[in-house]
């Protein structure tokens, strides 16, 4: 009867990776795993998860963790798991998310490096794993697990750089990126606009959360990237996100835009954005939106145009030509926010600033709509 107990025997790290890799390679060429293969994959993934994070009854064995992480990376099983994640059952997808997240956080015993060794190796040697995680948004079955892993991984600048500077049909070398080279608009970063705009509600919301993480966590990298790709970035941002038909996307995008413009790291980007008369017109239309939270978020962008002491000729002219209408509109704008002292102080300041606005004849010509 020994064969009955053999089925429950725990596999070694190398056996776990080898058998799972063989099963995933077969699944890679199929639409769906057989019930037997599904069961074995699920069993292997569960054992990997327990090895990496332990259980309430059993602590993690550092040697076993190190061996498993090493085998997983050497065998390239992570890439197979990510690209075929949508074919796995729900619980296996959850286990895969836990496994990859643990690997991305892994620090070798005794290491003095602040960078997780496995994630660093992946970023510089196998960035296609990061790109495959992004493409998890191509399918409703995989977006949640992939999004969760990505947002945690984006704590590292290298991950953001992979996403931002990816170009199709080009090998990405993180050590040789030229931030001054404009993007083609076809890399994986630009697909987030599509996933947010066209995805089902939950997928769109998750993609926006990851998109926000890219734009707000890695400030130095994103500032350089937007400056280089200013026109392309804001063309897409304004047309696809700010003017989205989805209320949630529209509101979140306007709020995020305000945060980006007011971040000190993005000062030159803010100056270029508020130089544009077209951007001001878009913002003024947001003030008139029937949905109060949309107009409220739009107000926080509008105030940047008005408060700018070095207005371009185009912006100055639009504000001056609409001066009377703005002065009639603002005093009653969102009048139900009577207890919001900061909002009312800012509104009073804008009324005063616009009231004192003179004719635009002596204003310098508008600067070029690109980041300085």
Secondary structure, 3 states (H helix, E strand, C coil): CHHHHHCCCCCCHHHHHHHHHHHHHHHHCCCCCCHHHHHHHHHHHHHHHHHHHCCCCCCCCHHHHHHHHHHHHHHCHHHHHHHCHHHCCHHHHHHHHHHHHHHHHCCCCCCCCCCCHHHHHHHHHCCHHHHHHHHHHHCCCCHHHHHHHHHHHCCCHHHHHHHHHCCCCCCCCHHHCCCCCCCCCCCHHHHHHHHHHHCCHHHHHHHHHHHHHHHHHCHHHHHHHHHHCHHHHHHHHHHHHHCCCCHHHHHHHHHHHHHHHHCHHHHHHHHHHCCCHHHHHHHHHHHCCCCHHHHHHHHHHHHHHHHCCCCCHHHHHHHHHCHHHHHHHHCCCCCCCCCCHHHHHHHHHHHHHHHCCCCHHHCCCCCCCCCC
